[in-house]
Amino acid sequence: MLAVGAFFVWLAVWQVFPRFDNRAPLAIALSATYVVMAYGIIPALFRIFRIFYHPLHLPVYCTTPDGFASDPINIALVGSRRQTILAMEAAGWNQADRHTPLNVTKQFFTTLLRRPYPTAPMSSLYLFGRRQDLAFQKEIAGGRGYRHHVRFWAADTELAQEFEPHRRFWQRFHRPQRGAPRAHFWVGAASKDIGFAPVRHNAQITHMIDPDTDSERDLIAADLKKARQLSGKRTQKAYRPFSLRNRAWRGRLQSDGRITICTLR
């Protein structure tokens, strides 16, 4: 890791910065170097590295696009896609807009102007080898960068062979009743943004996550129950309690290893 860090420093100081320094004022050259390294070269090299090296991990947390550990999986919903969207909206959660350049630009300016954007796009996290299928958020009044959010993946769709063990791991908690209507088993990662922090491996700016992810799982279940969207709820042990470092600088997330499974009406 020290060698990789030294290589990126060398690349930034002796290769990228001089190209801008010869053409622009110092402040602009430094800013351009940061943007190119943090949002271009470093993420690209990490993703190329992940093509040849696939880290093995238990499917109890999702990962960033470049393979670093992120939010624990702590909640599941049983219902169709439409049921899930309507139930979460009835419980006071907003479905996130797609992560497109237009929506990201809108998010940037609404943040800059301190205006609300309750359906702001959410970054992509990965489980089963793909980004989230559904994402929801709930704003927290009184602070920028503060919000509840959850991402869901359908655990009963076709997957690449290497991710079949991950699907089997979660499907053991859902046994559809014979004759019941067709419903997906959505496994989700719920967490809470509590500000901003630099990413430890590329210096991008990201959200700092509240270490207590279990309370976010309980919040969603309580909101669904209050909105009368549940026909059943149970909590099961999926794994032993664990703690993991996420990509935010000094960020660490904790989980009791349990998952709350909510069956929608």
N, C-alpha and C positions, 0 to 999 in steps of 0.2 A: 504493500500500500504506500510506503514511503517512496518507493521507486516510481510508482504511478503518479503520485503527487508531484515529485520533482520533475517528471517529464512534462506535466501540464504547466507547471511554473515556467520551465524553459520555453515551452511552446508559446505561452502568453507574452513573456518578457522579451524574448529574442526573435520571435518569428511574427506574431500577430501585431503587437503594439507598434513596432517600427513602421509597418505599412500604413497605419493611421497617423502616426506621429509626424510623418513627412508631408501629410496632406491636410491636417486639421489642427486647431488649437489643442493644447494639452488636455483640457477638460473633456472635449469631445472625443479625443483619441482614447482616453482612459475609459470613457463610457462605452465607446464602440468595441473596445477590446473585451470589456466585461460581457457585453451582450453576445458577441461572437463566441467567446469561450463557454459561458454559462448556458446559453440557450442553443448553441449550434454544435461546436466541435466536441465538447465533453460528452453531452448526451448521445451524439451520433457514435462516438467510439465505444461507449458502454453498450449500446444496443448491438453494434457489430460483434462485440465480445460475447454477448448473450446468445448470438446465433450458434457459436461454437461451444459454449459452456452453459448447460442448463442446470442451475442449482436445484437439488432435490430438497423439498420441504413438505411438511405435513400441510394438508389443505385447511388449516385452522386460521389462516390469515390470507389476505390478498396481497398483491405486490404492485409496485410501480411499473411503468412500461420498461424500465431498464433493470428490473428484477430485484429491487430492494424490498424488504419487508414493509408492510403497511398495516392497515386496520385489521383487527381480529374479526373473525366471523362469529357473530353472537346472537343473531335473530333469524327466524325463518317464517315465511308466510305460505299458506296453502290456499290457492285460488287461481282463477284464470288471470290473464294479463289485465283485462278490463276490470275485473273485480278488485285487483290489487291497486290499480290507479284510482278507482272511485273510492275505495276504502281509505287510502292514505289521504286523499283530498278531503274526504269527509272528516278525517281526524285532524285536519288543520295543517297538512303538509303539502308543499307545492312540488310538482314534478319539474325537474331541472330541464332547461332548454338544452338542445344539442350543442356540443362543443365545436362550434364553427367559428371561422375568423370574424364574421359579422357579430355573433353573440359575444365573443371574447372582447371585441372592441367596445361593444355596448357596456359590458361589465367594467371595463377599464374606466370609461368616462363616468359611469354612474358612481363608481367608487371615488373618482377624483372630485366629482361634484357633490359627494355625500348624499346621493339620492338612493332610494330603495330599489332593489332589483330582486324580488322574491323568487323568480324562476331562473336565477343566474346559472350559467353552465357550470358543471363540476368536472374536475380533472378525471382522467380515466385511470382506474385501477383494474388489476387483472386477477381473475380466478378461472380455473378450467381452461387456461390459455386464451381467454378473450376478455374484452372490457365489459363493464357492467351492462346488463340489459335494461335496467330501470334505475333511476336515481331520484331521490326526494330530499327536500330541505325545509327547514323551519327557522325563520330568522329570530334572532335574539335582540330585543330592544336595548339600546344604550351603548352599543360599541361596534365599530367597524371591524370586520373580520371575525365576528362572533356569530355562529349559527349551528344548529343541529343538522346533521345530514346522514343519509343512509344510501347504500348502493346494494342492488339485488342482482343475483344471477340465477337463471333457471337451472336447477340441478338434474333435470330429467330430459335434456336435449342431447342430440348426437355430438360426441366429442372426439378429438383426436385420440389415438390409442394410448399415448403417453399420459393422458389425463383421466383415463377410465378408473384407475384406483381412487382418484380424488372424488369422482362422482359416486362410486360405491361407498366411500367413507361417509358421505352425507345422506345418501339414499337409505341407509339402514335406519334412519330416524323417521322415515315416512313410508308407511305401508298403506296405499290407497285401499279404501273399503270397496268390496265387490259391489258393482252396481251404482257406485257414486258417480256424479258428473265429473267429466274430465277437468282436472285442475293441475297446475304446475306447482312444483315445490321450489319456492324461491329462498335461497340462502342469502343472507345479507350481512353487511358490515356497517354498524351504526357507530358514529363518533361525533365529537363536538369540537368545532373550531374555537380557539380562544386567543386568536391573535396571529401574528406572522413571525416567521423565523427563516434563516437561510438553510438551504439544503446542504447536508454535510459533504456530499461528494462533488457538487458542481456549483455551489454558491447561488443557485436560483432562489427566488423568494417564494415561500410556500406557507401554508397555514400550520400553525402550531396546534396540536391535538391535545385535548384534555386526557391525562393518563387513565382516568376512570371511564372505560368504555362500557362497563356493565350498567351504569346508570342510564346510558343512552338506550340500551336495549330495553330497560324497564320503562323508560319514557314512552317509547313507541307502543309497547303493549298497553300501557295505561291510556294513551290517547285513543287507540283503537277501541278499547273497552268503553271509554267514556262516550265515544261516538256511536256505540252500539253496532260495531262492525264485526264482532267476534262471535263465533259459535262454539269455540273451544280454545283452550290455551294450556300448554304444559311446558315445563322447563326440564331439560335433560342434560346430563353430564356428557360432553363430547370429548373432552380431553382434560388433563390435569391443569391446575392454575399455572399461568405462564406470564412472563413479561418479555417484551421485545423492544429493541431500538428501532424507531422508524427513521425516515430519511431526514427529518427536521433536526437541526443542530440541538443537541441536548434533549431531544424528544424520546420519550419512553412510554409505551402503552402497556396496560395491565389488563388481564382477563382472568375470571375465575374458571374458565374452561367450560362454561355452561352455555347452552343455546335455548332461547325461548321460542317455541313453535306455536304460531297463532293460526288457527283455521278461520278463514273469513266466511261471513254469512253469505 
